[in-house]
Amino acid sequence: MKNKDSVRISVRLSEEEKVQLERSAKICGLSQSEFVRQLCKGKTPKPQPTKEFWQLLEALYEAHKVFKECAKYESSALNICKEIECLILDLQEVG
């Protein structure tokens, strides 16, 4: 974010605080500057979802697809589809 309106500031941190800032920014997939900018705007940066999170989501989509096919033969499978859909939505909010 380099533009004519940007201002450089200097902040002193303890070594522990510096490490925490580096770790937190990395977990969120942000530069340290962007991490601090978001905090200043009142936003709480969220950690990036892990590879396992995406694998779980993909497995849920696949299970949903299979149960949807089963619903042709057993209508109760639609209830399971609805539960999977709710779980997917919950996970998407967290991730």
C-alpha positions in Angstrom: 0.0 0.0 0.0 2.5 2.6 -1.1 0.9 5.8 -2.1 1.3 9.5 -1.5 -1.1 9.4 1.5 0.7 6.6 3.3 2.7 7.5 6.4 5.5 5.4 7.9 5.4 4.9 11.7 7.9 3.2 14.0 6.8 1.0 16.9 8.9 -0.5 19.6 8.0 -4.0 20.6 9.5 -6.5 23.0 11.1 -9.5 21.4 8.2 -11.6 22.5 5.7 -9.1 21.0 7.7 -9.0 17.7 7.6 -12.8 17.4 3.8 -12.8 18.2 3.2 -10.2 15.5 5.2 -12.2 13.0 3.5 -15.4 13.9 0.0 -13.9 13.8 0.5 -12.2 10.5 1.9 -15.3 8.9 -1.0 -17.5 10.2 -3.4 -15.0 8.6 -1.4 -14.9 5.3 -0.8 -11.2 5.7 2.2 -9.0 5.9 2.9 -7.5 9.3 1.8 -4.1 7.9 -1.5 -5.3 6.6 -2.1 -7.2 9.8 -1.7 -4.0 11.8 -3.7 -2.0 9.3 -6.7 -4.4 9.7 -6.4 -4.2 13.5 -6.4 -0.4 13.3 -9.6 -0.6 11.2 -11.3 -2.6 13.9 -11.1 -5.9 12.0 -9.8 -9.1 13.5 -7.7 -10.9 10.9 -8.7 -14.6 10.6 -6.2 -17.4 10.2 -6.1 -18.9 6.7 -7.8 -22.3 6.6 -5.4 -25.2 6.5 -5.1 -27.8 3.8 -7.0 -30.2 6.1 -9.9 -27.8 6.3 -10.2 -27.8 2.5 -9.9 -31.6 2.4 -12.7 -31.9 5.0 -14.9 -29.5 3.0 -14.3 -31.4 -0.2 -15.2 -34.7 1.6 -18.4 -33.2 2.8 -19.3 -32.0 -0.7 -18.7 -35.6 -1.9 -20.8 -37.2 0.9 -23.6 -34.7 0.1 -23.5 -35.7 -3.6 -23.7 -39.4 -2.7 -26.6 -38.9 -0.2 -28.4 -36.8 -2.8 -28.1 -39.8 -5.2 -29.4 -42.2 -2.5 -32.5 -40.0 -2.0 -33.9 -41.4 -5.3 -34.2 -44.7 -3.4 -34.6 -43.6 0.2 -36.2 -40.2 0.9 -34.7 -40.1 4.4 -31.3 -39.4 2.8 -32.6 -35.9 2.2 -32.5 -35.2 5.9 -28.8 -36.2 6.0 -28.2 -33.9 3.0 -29.7 -31.0 5.0 -27.5 -31.8 8.0 -24.4 -31.9 5.7 -25.5 -28.5 4.1 -25.7 -26.9 7.6 -22.3 -28.3 8.6 -20.8 -27.0 5.4 -22.3 -23.5 6.0 -21.0 -23.5 9.6 -17.5 -24.5 8.5 -17.5 -21.8 5.8 -18.3 -19.2 8.4 -15.4 -20.3 10.6 -13.0 -20.8 7.7 
